[in-house]
Amino acid sequence: MSSFEITGGKKLSGEIIPQGAKNEALQVICACLLTSEQVTIHNVPNIRDVNKLIELLQSLGVKITKNTPSSFTFQAIDIRFDHFHSTEFRNLAGTLRGSIMILGPLLARFGKGFVFSPGGDKIGRRRLDTHFTGLQKLGATFSYSQTDQMFTVEAPALKGDYMLLDEASVTGTANIIMAAVLASGKTTIFNAACEPYISQLCSMLQNMGADIQGIGSNLLTIRGVRFLQGCNHTLLSDMIEVGSFIGLAAMTRSAITIKNVNYPHLGVIPDVFRRLGIHIEKKDDDIFIPSHDHYTIEPFLDGSIMTIADAPWPGFTPDLISIVLVVATQAKGSVLIHQKMFESRLFFVDKLIDMGAKIILCDPHRATVIGLDHQYPLRGIRMSSPDIRAGVALLIAALSADGTSIIDNIEQIDRGYQEIDNRLHQLGADIIRIPV
């Protein structure tokens, strides 16, 4: 288990380019299973979760060519269905939550699929009901083997239907879309997730020949087609990295330019950081964060304490709640952080408290942060990364802290952030990777 050794308290400066969007990559790579033709995807991030998915598809028989470090060509001429019962597939799928999204394309094109309960962050309950219920509405049948702990899913002929999703699940919506594009008839999905990742997936599928209406909204209408062709697709910049770098600049009192952010796709992210008092300058498609000696949290108009909560898009993404919480520890003023979606995502605050932060964990979903206004810097400690987003939040805290911090279990961070130590080192960060 590798670690980061960080000497904090240093101002950073320079430019940083966000990686390709992790969540989009997991979806569009799975969509390559929908055609036997070549699909080329650009701006693919070199991170553990994406690399595991590529390895998983390759093990199933997908031909994969690495054109450049960030560009891959996929061709799924045929699939080795016997491999689903192998230990190799179980080990790969069991550690990657994104593996669930191969199910929709497999059902649409081949009429069958297999799935284990997937892995991912341990941040609370993450149901698969939306995936299963939506696919069942299209005609899929599920059977579960207790011995193999595997679902066998069959759908000789998918047929479009109307469905109202019980939650606006991003991966659930993606799975249903990928099944519906080759189903006969019309599929209507209401309460669909409408994150930029979903819009990008739909645009890619349209380029492959799919008929999808309502892209960018929570009401999608899909008319099935008989086959899809190959295409070229370029991933957006990762908006979670963009938000993380905004927080990094504020916490370390650094002047940083974030390049090529795809600003129209950031939604309310810049505005939420502005509520914390962070000045953000948009320059073409870049963002400049000037050095902040102080930043003051806005109160509500009636003078009550600011509340920042996650919500389905176009609300504030839950993946940045951990970052916002850390940034608030050095703001002037107080804020209530309300993480509605996952009941374990705030449990990393005990490590921030050990660093000197003033935080009251009200319950599993809410924390009140009393900002220190940079008058009392955090102090370096040894800690462990519990999940991707909390891990980067702790990394940001360590970079702002006095003294040296050690962060263990950084494999969690590597799952979602490409060569983060090297890129931060280029900004002037004192960060060393300690191998196992």
C-alpha positions in Angstrom: 0.0 0.0 0.0 1.7 3.2 -1.3 1.8 6.5 0.5 2.3 10.2 -0.1 4.6 12.2 2.0 3.6 15.9 1.8 5.4 18.9 3.3 2.7 21.6 3.4 2.5 25.3 3.7 4.0 26.1 0.3 2.4 28.4 -2.2 1.9 26.9 -5.6 1.8 28.6 -9.0 1.5 27.8 -12.7 -0.9 26.1 -15.0 -2.6 22.7 -14.8 -4.6 20.8 -17.3 -7.5 18.6 -16.1 -7.6 15.0 -17.2 -10.4 13.5 -19.3 -13.6 13.0 -17.3 -13.4 9.7 -15.4 -17.1 9.1 -15.1 -17.7 9.8 -18.8 -14.8 7.5 -19.8 -16.4 4.5 -17.9 -19.6 5.0 -19.8 -18.4 5.6 -23.3 -15.8 2.7 -23.2 -18.7 0.4 -22.3 -20.7 1.7 -25.2 -18.0 0.4 -27.6 -19.6 -3.1 -27.0 -22.6 -1.9 -29.0 -20.9 -2.2 -32.4 -18.5 -4.5 -34.2 -16.9 -1.5 -35.9 -14.0 0.5 -34.5 -14.6 3.2 -31.9 -11.8 5.6 -31.1 -11.9 7.6 -27.9 -9.6 10.5 -27.2 -8.5 12.3 -23.9 -8.8 9.0 -21.9 -7.4 9.5 -18.4 -4.6 7.2 -17.3 -6.2 6.2 -14.0 -6.7 2.9 -12.2 -10.5 2.6 -12.7 -10.4 3.3 -16.4 -7.3 1.1 -16.9 -9.1 -1.7 -15.1 -12.2 -1.4 -17.4 -10.0 -1.4 -20.5 -8.3 -4.6 -19.1 -11.7 -6.1 -18.4 -12.9 -5.5 -22.0 -9.7 -6.9 -23.4 -10.1 -10.0 -21.4 -13.6 -10.4 -22.9 -12.1 -10.4 -26.4 -12.4 -6.7 -27.4 -9.5 -5.7 -29.6 -7.9 -2.6 -28.2 -5.2 -0.4 -29.8 -3.4 2.3 -27.8 -2.8 5.0 -30.4 -1.3 7.6 -28.0 -1.1 7.7 -24.2 -4.6 9.2 -24.1 -6.2 7.7 -27.3 -7.6 4.2 -27.7 -9.4 2.3 -30.5 -11.8 -0.4 -29.4 -13.4 -3.1 -31.7 -15.8 -5.6 -30.2 -16.2 -8.1 -33.0 -17.1 -10.9 -30.7 -17.3 -11.6 -26.9 -15.9 -14.5 -24.9 -18.9 -15.3 -22.8 -17.2 -18.2 -21.2 -14.7 -15.7 -19.6 -17.5 -14.3 -17.4 -17.2 -17.4 -15.2 -13.4 -17.0 -14.7 -11.6 -15.9 -11.6 -9.9 -13.1 -13.6 -13.2 -11.6 -14.6 -14.6 -11.9 -11.0 -11.5 -10.1 -9.6 -11.6 -7.3 -12.1 -15.4 -6.7 -12.0 -15.5 -7.0 -8.2 -13.2 -4.0 -7.7 -14.8 -1.7 -10.3 -18.3 -0.3 -9.9 -18.2 0.9 -13.6 -18.2 -2.7 -14.7 -22.0 -2.8 -14.2 -22.3 -0.7 -17.3 -21.2 -3.5 -19.7 -24.6 -5.1 -19.0 -26.8 -2.8 -21.1 -24.7 -3.0 -24.2 -24.3 -6.8 -23.9 -28.1 -7.3 -23.6 -28.8 -5.0 -26.5 -26.3 -6.6 -28.9 -26.0 -10.2 -27.7 -29.2 -10.8 -25.7 -27.4 -11.9 -22.6 -24.9 -10.8 -19.9 -23.5 -11.6 -16.6 -22.6 -9.4 -13.7 -21.2 -9.7 -10.2 -22.0 -7.2 -7.5 -19.5 -4.5 -8.4 -17.0 -2.7 -6.2 -16.0 1.0 -5.9 -15.9 3.5 -3.1 -17.1 2.5 0.4 -19.2 5.6 0.9 -22.6 4.1 1.8 -25.3 2.1 0.1 -25.2 2.3 -3.6 -28.2 0.4 -5.0 -28.3 -1.3 -8.3 -32.2 -1.3 -8.4 -32.4 1.4 -11.1 -30.2 -0.6 -13.4 -32.1 -3.8 -12.9 -35.6 -2.3 -12.9 -35.0 -0.3 -16.1 -33.5 -3.3 -18.0 -36.5 -5.5 -16.8 -38.9 -2.9 -18.3 -37.1 -3.4 -21.6 -37.7 -7.2 -21.3 -34.6 -8.5 -19.5 -34.9 -11.4 -17.0 -32.5 -11.8 -14.1 -31.5 -15.0 -12.2 -29.0 -15.1 -9.3 -26.7 -18.0 -8.5 -25.8 -18.0 -4.8 -23.0 -20.4 -5.5 -21.3 -18.1 -8.1 -22.7 -14.9 -6.5 -23.4 -13.9 -10.1 -26.5 -12.5 -11.9 -27.3 -14.1 -15.3 -29.3 -11.7 -17.4 -31.1 -12.7 -20.6 -33.1 -10.7 -23.1 -33.6 -12.4 -26.5 -35.5 -9.4 -27.8 -35.5 -6.0 -26.0 -38.6 -3.9 -26.5 -39.0 -0.2 -25.8 -41.2 0.9 -22.9 -42.0 3.9 -20.7 -40.2 4.2 -17.4 -40.1 6.6 -14.5 -36.8 6.0 -12.7 -37.0 5.8 -8.9 -33.7 7.8 -8.7 -31.8 9.9 -11.2 -28.9 7.4 -11.2 -26.1 8.4 -13.6 -24.8 4.9 -14.2 -28.3 3.5 -14.1 -29.5 5.9 -16.8 -26.4 5.2 -18.9 -27.0 1.4 -18.7 -30.7 1.8 -19.7 -29.8 4.2 -22.6 -27.2 1.8 -24.0 -29.8 -1.1 -23.9 -32.6 1.0 -25.4 -30.7 2.3 -28.5 -30.9 -1.2 -30.0 -34.3 -2.2 -28.6 -37.3 -2.3 -30.9 -39.8 0.5 -30.6 -39.7 3.6 -28.5 -38.3 4.0 -25.0 -39.2 6.9 -22.8 -37.0 7.6 -19.7 -38.4 10.1 -17.2 -36.3 11.3 -14.3 -33.2 10.4 -16.3 -29.9 11.7 -15.0 -28.8 14.7 -17.1 -25.2 15.2 -16.1 -22.8 16.2 -18.8 -21.5 12.6 -18.8 -24.9 11.4 -19.9 -25.2 14.1 -22.6 -21.7 13.1 -23.9 -22.7 9.5 -24.0 -25.9 10.3 -25.9 -24.0 12.5 -28.4 -21.5 9.7 -29.0 -24.4 7.2 -29.6 -26.0 9.6 -32.0 -22.8 9.7 -33.9 -22.9 5.9 -34.0 -26.4 6.1 -35.5 -28.7 6.1 -32.5 -32.0 8.1 -32.4 -32.1 10.0 -29.0 -34.2 13.1 -28.3 -34.1 15.3 -25.2 -30.4 15.2 -24.6 -29.5 17.4 -21.6 -32.9 17.0 -20.0 -34.4 14.5 -17.6 -36.8 13.2 -20.3 -35.2 11.1 -22.9 -37.0 9.5 -25.9 -35.1 6.8 -27.7 -36.2 5.0 -30.9 -34.3 1.8 -31.3 -32.2 1.2 -34.5 -31.1 -2.1 -35.9 -27.3 -1.5 -35.6 -24.7 1.1 -34.7 -21.5 2.1 -36.5 -18.1 3.1 -35.3 -17.2 6.7 -34.4 -14.6 9.0 -32.9 -15.3 10.6 -29.5 -13.4 13.1 -27.3 -14.0 13.2 -23.6 -14.7 16.4 -21.7 -12.3 17.7 -19.1 -13.0 16.2 -15.7 -15.2 18.7 -13.8 -14.3 17.0 -10.5 -10.7 17.7 -11.1 -11.5 21.3 -12.0 -13.4 21.8 -8.7 -10.5 20.1 -6.8 -8.0 22.5 -8.3 -10.1 25.5 -7.4 -10.1 24.2 -3.8 -6.4 23.5 -3.9 -5.6 27.1 -5.0 -7.8 28.6 -2.3 -6.5 26.4 0.5 -2.8 27.0 -0.4 -3.3 30.7 -1.1 -1.9 30.1 -4.6 -2.4 31.6 -8.0 -3.3 28.8 -10.4 -4.6 28.7 -14.0 -6.8 25.7 -14.8 -6.7 25.1 -18.6 -9.4 23.9 -21.0 -12.1 23.4 -18.4 -15.1 23.1 -20.8 -16.7 25.9 -18.8 -20.3 25.6 -20.1 -20.3 22.0 -18.7 -19.3 23.0 -15.2 -22.8 24.0 -14.2 -23.1 25.5 -10.7 -19.6 24.4 -9.6 -17.9 27.8 -10.0 -20.9 29.5 -8.2 -20.7 27.2 -5.2 -17.0 28.0 -4.7 -17.8 31.7 -5.1 -20.3 31.4 -2.2 -17.3 30.4 -0.1 -15.6 33.7 -1.1 -13.3 32.4 -3.8 -12.6 34.7 -6.7 -12.8 32.9 -10.0 -11.8 34.6 -13.3 -13.0 33.0 -16.6 -10.5 33.6 -19.4 -11.8 32.0 -22.6 -12.0 28.3 -21.7 -9.6 28.6 -18.8 -10.1 29.5 -15.1 -7.7 31.7 -13.1 -7.7 31.5 -9.3 -5.7 34.4 -7.8 -3.9 34.1 -4.5 -6.4 34.4 -1.6 -5.0 35.5 1.8 -8.6 35.4 3.0 -12.0 34.3 1.6 -15.3 34.9 3.4 -18.3 32.6 3.3 -21.5 34.3 2.2 -24.5 34.1 4.5 -28.0 33.7 3.1 -30.0 36.9 2.4 -31.8 36.6 5.7 -28.4 36.3 7.6 -28.7 32.6 8.3 -25.8 30.2 8.0 -24.9 29.2 4.4 -25.8 25.6 3.5 -24.1 23.7 0.7 -25.8 20.5 -0.3 -25.4 18.0 -3.1 -28.3 17.3 -5.6 -28.9 15.6 -8.9 -27.7 17.6 -11.9 -28.0 20.5 -12.5 -27.5 20.7 -8.7 -24.1 20.5 -7.1 -22.3 17.2 -7.7 -21.8 15.0 -4.6 -18.3 14.2 -5.8 -17.2 17.7 -4.8 -18.8 17.8 -1.3 -15.5 16.6 0.3 -13.5 19.3 -1.5 -15.9 22.1 -0.5 -15.8 20.9 3.2 -12.0 21.0 3.3 -11.9 24.5 1.6 -14.4 25.8 4.2 -12.0 24.9 7.1 -9.8 27.9 6.2 -12.6 30.3 5.2 -13.9 33.2 7.3 -17.3 32.2 8.6 -19.3 29.0 9.0 -21.1 26.7 6.6 -23.4 23.6 7.0 -22.3 20.9 4.5 -25.2 18.5 3.8 -24.2 15.3 1.9 -27.6 13.9 1.1 -26.8 10.9 -1.2 -24.2 8.8 0.7 -24.2 8.3 4.5 -20.5 7.5 4.9 -18.9 10.2 2.8 -18.4 12.6 5.6 -16.7 10.2 8.0 -13.2 11.4 6.9 -13.7 14.6 8.9 -12.2 13.0 12.0 -8.8 13.3 10.2 -9.4 17.0 9.5 -10.3 17.5 13.2 -7.0 15.8 14.1 -5.3 18.4 11.8 -6.9 21.2 13.8 -10.0 21.9 11.8 -13.2 23.1 13.6 -15.9 20.7 12.4 -19.0 19.4 14.1 -20.2 16.1 12.6 -24.0 16.5 13.2 -25.0 13.1 11.8 -23.8 10.9 8.9 -25.1 13.4 6.4 -24.3 16.8 7.9 -21.3 18.7 9.2 -20.9 22.2 10.4 -17.6 23.8 9.6 -16.3 26.8 11.5 -13.6 28.4 9.3 -10.2 29.3 10.7 -9.6 32.2 8.2 -6.0 31.0 7.7 -5.2 32.4 11.2 -4.6 28.9 12.5 -3.1 26.6 9.8 -3.8 22.9 9.8 -1.0 20.7 11.1 0.5 17.7 9.4 -0.5 14.2 10.6 -0.5 10.6 9.3 -3.8 9.5 7.8 -5.4 7.1 5.3 -7.4 7.7 2.2 -10.9 6.1 2.6 -12.2 6.8 -1.0 -11.2 8.8 -4.1 -12.8 12.2 -3.2 -12.0 12.2 0.5 -8.4 11.2 -0.4 -7.9 14.2 -2.6 -9.6 16.4 0.0 -7.1 15.2 2.6 -4.3 15.8 0.1 -5.4 19.4 -0.3 -5.6 19.8 3.4 -2.0 18.3 3.8 -0.7 20.7 1.1 -2.0 23.7 3.1 -0.9 22.4 6.5 2.2 23.2 8.6 4.6 20.3 8.8 4.7 16.9 7.1 1.7 14.7 6.4 1.6 11.0 5.4 -1.4 9.8 3.4 -1.6 6.0 3.2 -3.8 3.9 0.8 -3.2 6.3 -2.0 -4.3 3.7 -4.5 -7.8 5.1 -3.8 -6.6 8.5 -5.1 -5.0 6.9 -8.1 -8.3 5.4 -9.1 -9.6 8.8 -10.1 -6.7 11.3 -10.4 -4.0 10.8 -13.1 -0.4 11.1 -11.9 -1.6 13.7 -9.3 1.7 13.8 -7.5 3.7 14.6 -10.7 1.2 17.3 -11.8 1.2 18.9 -8.4 4.9 18.8 -8.2 5.0 20.9 -11.4 3.1 23.5 -9.5 5.7 23.6 -6.8 4.1 21.1 -4.3 6.5 19.1 -2.1 5.0 15.7 -2.5 6.8 12.3 -2.6 5.3 9.0 -3.5 6.5 6.2 -1.2 6.1 2.8 -2.9 5.0 -0.3 -1.1 
